[in-house]
Amino acid sequence: MQPEQDIAASKIEFGNKHPKRISNINITRVAALPHEERIFSGWGGVQEGETGGVVPKSHRNASNISCASGNYISLATCLYEATVRDTLANNTFIFIMMANRAFLPFIQNWLCNTADMAGVHMRTLILFSDDAGLEMIKLSPFDVMSSGVNSHLPTELNANFEYNTFGYWRLVQLRVQVIVNLTRAGIHFLLFEPDALWVQNPLLDPALFTDADLIGFDDNKGVPGFGWLRVRPNARVLLLFTEMERTFSVQMPHGSPPPNSVLAIQGEQDILHILIQTRANKAYKDLTFQMLSQTKYSSGKWYDGGRGGDGIVERKACKADGMPFVINNNWIVGNVPKIIRAKRWGHWFVQNELAGSCDNQTQLQRTFHQMLNTMHTMRPPYGDPLSTECPKC
């Protein structure tokens, strides 16, 4: 299969400046609670403010990164090379998110959630499979790099689909092709999904900076989840991903079945797991894989509701091990139920739903404190799930 072609993206500049003023977001002061000091100190270093608070340095210390217009590979290459120069380290990576317009609410929420996690936005590239999503993200009040991927997908395929439908697997196929292309281009990246909650800045986690070829999270199925996958580009990894793409793609039907038609095939996560487990006789037999701790990178089974039970076992395990870095909002069916659950837990940071913005600094910090508190109480502040929260669960 030929690699997907890509389309031009607009020029985005990063530098010693405040976030773009479209929605006037600029977090400058945090009143840290005693049990939260370690979390905030991870936001890029803090210093005493005029009124005794702490002032995150992330915006003021942002590096000067400017990438000219280009396709997603050239933009990713530019961003990665600039990140290596900025950190003075070869063992670093950029964040890659793939989405379409159906996931814009989650992208906006993630941007607010991570607003002052040092170094995160400046090394993130958001890839869209549709022009509509790409144009809308340009209105983001944050400096974040974005690009389109010319997927040649019809409009009806750039949507949100249920698992095991043709539309769902066609978008997965596109993601697999992008992963192969980024790896072939020599880009060290971490692929993540926009609906995840970031409790701490993962750039502070030494577990992500080991020499392993692949680092993934356990999606409670015994296989590495693609919701959090760090990829080190080399010949071994490229051979693995090329075989994964080929194995996955031969299952896809020819032609264009209805997007919502049922298609039961072997998923990319299962294929990757099998290839890793049986690599002893492969050309990539020396590939190294590292699975992250479930208490630091949890699946959506941390939550109640959905298809993961009440989540109390997972929450207790995470609490016993300190504070998690990331909690994925999966094990639930549908975007609307995901949003309802996130709001019920106080894990929704968007304030203006229409604009997707979070202008009120005090409210944003209050929401972040509330989110941190749920890591301790292990209870949703807005009640237990109703039976109507996820009708298809």
Residue pairs with C-beta under 8 A, 6 or more apart in sequence:
1 177
1 245
1 246
1 249
3 177
3 180
3 181
3 184
4 149
4 150
4 151
4 152
4 174
4 177
4 178
4 181
5 71
5 150
5 152
6 71
6 72
6 73
6 147
6 148
6 149
6 150
7 71
7 147
7 148
7 149
7 150
8 69
8 70
8 71
8 148
9 69
9 70
9 71
9 72
9 75
9 134
9 145
9 146
9 147
9 148
10 69
10 138
10 146
11 66
11 67
11 68
11 69
12 67
12 143
12 144
12 145
12 146
13 65
13 66
13 143
14 62
14 63
14 64
14 65
14 66
14 122
14 143
14 145
15 62
15 63
15 64
15 65
15 66
16 60
16 61
16 62
16 64
17 59
17 62
17 143
18 26
18 59
19 25
19 26
19 59
19 115
19 141
19 142
19 143
20 140
20 141
20 142
20 143
21 141
22 139
22 140
22 141
23 141
23 352
23 355
23 357
23 358
23 359
24 141
24 359
25 112
25 115
25 141
25 142
25 357
25 358
25 359
25 361
26 59
26 361
27 56
27 59
27 115
27 116
27 361
27 364
27 365
28 55
28 56
28 59
28 361
29 49
29 51
29 53
29 54
29 55
29 361
30 40
30 46
30 53
30 54
30 55
30 56
30 116
30 365
31 53
31 365
32 40
32 46
32 53
32 54
33 369
35 372
35 376
36 369
36 372
38 323
39 199
39 200
39 323
39 372
40 46
40 54
40 56
42 117
42 118
42 200
42 201
42 204
43 56
43 57
43 58
43 116
43 117
43 118
43 201
44 56
44 57
44 58
44 61
44 116
44 117
44 118
44 119
44 201
45 56
45 57
45 61
45 118
46 54
46 55
46 56
46 57
47 54
47 55
47 57
48 54
48 55
49 55
56 116
56 118
57 118
58 116
58 117
58 118
58 119
59 116
61 118
62 122
62 143
63 82
63 86
63 122
65 78
65 79
65 82
65 83
65 86
65 122
67 74
67 75
67 78
67 79
67 82
67 145
68 78
70 78
71 147
72 125
72 127
72 147
72 148
72 149
72 178
73 181
73 182
73 185
73 187
75 125
75 145
75 147
76 94
76 96
76 125
76 147
76 182
76 185
76 187
76 189
77 185
77 186
77 187
79 94
79 123
79 125
79 145
80 93
80 94
80 187
80 188
80 189
83 92
83 93
83 94
83 122
83 123
84 90
84 92
91 209
91 211
92 188
92 209
93 123
93 188
93 189
93 190
93 208
93 230
93 231
93 232
94 123
94 124
94 125
94 187
94 188
94 189
94 190
95 120
95 123
95 124
95 125
95 189
95 190
95 192
96 124
96 125
96 127
96 182
96 189
96 190
96 191
96 192
97 107
97 110
97 124
97 125
97 126
97 127
97 191
97 192
97 193
97 194
98 126
98 127
98 128
98 129
98 149
98 174
98 175
98 178
98 191
99 106
99 107
99 126
99 127
99 128
99 129
99 133
99 194
100 128
100 129
100 130
100 132
100 133
100 158
100 159
100 171
101 128
101 130
101 132
101 133
101 136
101 158
102 133
102 158
102 159
102 160
102 335
103 133
103 160
103 194
103 195
103 335
104 133
104 136
104 137
104 356
105 335
105 339
105 350
105 353
105 356
106 193
106 194
106 195
106 335
106 338
106 339
107 126
107 137
107 194
108 140
108 350
108 356
108 357
109 194
109 342
109 348
109 349
109 350
110 194
110 195
110 196
110 198
111 121
111 140
111 142
111 144
112 349
112 350
112 351
112 357
112 358
112 364
113 197
113 198
113 347
113 349
113 368
114 120
114 121
114 198
114 201
115 121
115 142
115 358
115 364
117 198
117 201
117 203
118 201
118 203
119 201
119 203
120 198
120 201
120 203
121 142
121 143
121 144
122 143
124 144
124 145
125 145
125 146
125 147
126 137
126 144
126 145
126 146
126 147
127 146
127 147
127 148
127 149
127 178
128 134
128 137
128 146
128 147
128 148
128 149
129 148
129 149
129 151
129 153
129 158
129 171
129 174
130 148
130 151
130 153
130 155
130 158
131 148
132 158
133 158
134 146
134 147
134 148
137 144
137 146
138 146
140 356
141 357
141 359
149 174
149 178
151 158
151 174
153 170
153 171
153 174
154 256
156 167
156 259
157 167
157 170
157 171
157 259
159 167
159 259
160 334
160 335
161 167
161 168
161 171
161 259
161 260
162 168
162 260
162 333
162 334
162 392
163 333
164 262
164 263
164 264
164 265
165 259
165 260
165 261
165 262
165 263
166 253
166 257
166 258
166 259
166 260
166 261
166 263
167 259
167 260
168 263
169 252
169 263
169 265
170 252
170 259
172 248
172 267
172 268
173 248
173 249
173 252
175 226
175 268
176 241
176 244
176 245
176 248
176 249
176 268
177 245
179 191
179 231
179 241
179 245
180 238
180 241
180 242
180 245
182 189
182 231
182 233
183 231
183 233
183 237
183 238
183 241
184 233
184 238
185 233
186 233
187 233
188 231
188 232
188 233
189 230
189 231
190 208
190 228
190 229
190 230
190 231
191 226
191 228
191 229
191 230
191 231
192 227
192 228
192 229
192 326
193 226
193 227
193 228
193 328
193 330
195 328
195 329
195 330
195 335
195 338
195 342
196 227
196 228
196 326
196 327
196 328
196 329
197 326
197 327
197 328
197 329
197 342
197 347
197 371
198 325
198 326
199 323
199 324
199 325
199 326
199 327
199 371
199 372
199 375
200 323
200 324
200 325
201 325
202 208
202 325
202 326
204 325
205 296
205 325
207 215
207 290
207 292
207 293
207 296
208 215
208 230
210 290
211 232
211 288
212 232
212 288
212 289
212 290
213 231
213 232
213 234
213 236
213 237
213 287
213 288
213 289
214 224
214 229
214 230
214 231
214 232
214 237
214 240
214 276
214 287
214 288
214 289
214 290
215 229
215 230
215 289
215 290
215 291
215 292
216 224
216 225
216 226
216 228
216 229
216 230
216 289
216 290
216 291
216 292
217 224
217 225
217 227
217 228
217 229
217 291
217 292
217 294
217 297
217 298
217 299
217 326
217 328
218 224
218 225
218 291
218 292
218 294
218 297
218 299
219 225
219 227
219 269
219 299
219 328
219 330
220 294
220 299
220 301
220 308
220 331
221 269
222 273
223 269
223 270
223 272
223 273
224 269
224 272
224 273
224 276
224 289
224 291
225 269
225 299
225 328
225 330
226 268
226 269
226 272
227 299
227 328
227 330
228 292
228 297
228 326
228 328
231 237
235 284
236 283
236 284
236 286
236 287
237 284
237 287
239 282
239 283
239 284
240 272
240 275
240 276
240 279
240 282
240 284
240 287
243 275
243 282
244 268
244 271
244 272
244 275
247 266
247 271
247 275
248 265
248 266
248 268
248 271
251 265
251 266
252 265
253 263
257 263
275 282
276 287
276 289
279 285
279 287
293 321
294 314
294 317
295 317
295 318
295 320
295 321
295 322
295 324
296 318
296 321
296 324
296 325
296 326
297 324
297 325
297 326
297 328
298 314
298 318
298 324
298 326
298 327
298 328
299 308
299 314
299 328
299 330
299 331
300 306
300 308
300 327
300 328
300 329
300 330
300 331
300 332
301 308
301 309
301 311
301 314
301 331
302 308
302 311
302 314
302 315
302 318
302 324
302 327
303 311
303 327
303 329
303 331
303 332
303 341
303 345
304 310
304 311
304 312
304 380
304 384
304 385
305 332
305 337
305 341
305 344
305 385
305 389
305 390
305 393
306 331
306 332
306 333
306 337
306 341
306 390
306 393
307 331
307 332
307 333
307 390
307 393
308 314
308 331
308 332
312 378
315 378
316 378
318 324
318 375
319 375
319 376
319 378
323 372
323 375
324 375
329 338
329 341
329 342
332 338
332 341
332 390
332 393
333 390
333 392
333 393
334 390
334 392
337 389
337 390
337 391
337 392
337 393
339 348
340 389
340 390
341 385
341 389
341 390
342 348
343 382
344 380
344 382
344 383
344 385
344 389
345 371
345 374
345 380
345 381
345 382
346 367
346 370
346 371
346 374
346 380
346 381
346 382
347 371
347 374
348 367
349 358
349 364
349 367
349 368
350 356
350 357
350 358
351 357
351 358
351 359
351 360
351 363
351 364
352 358
352 359
358 364
370 381
373 381
374 380
374 381
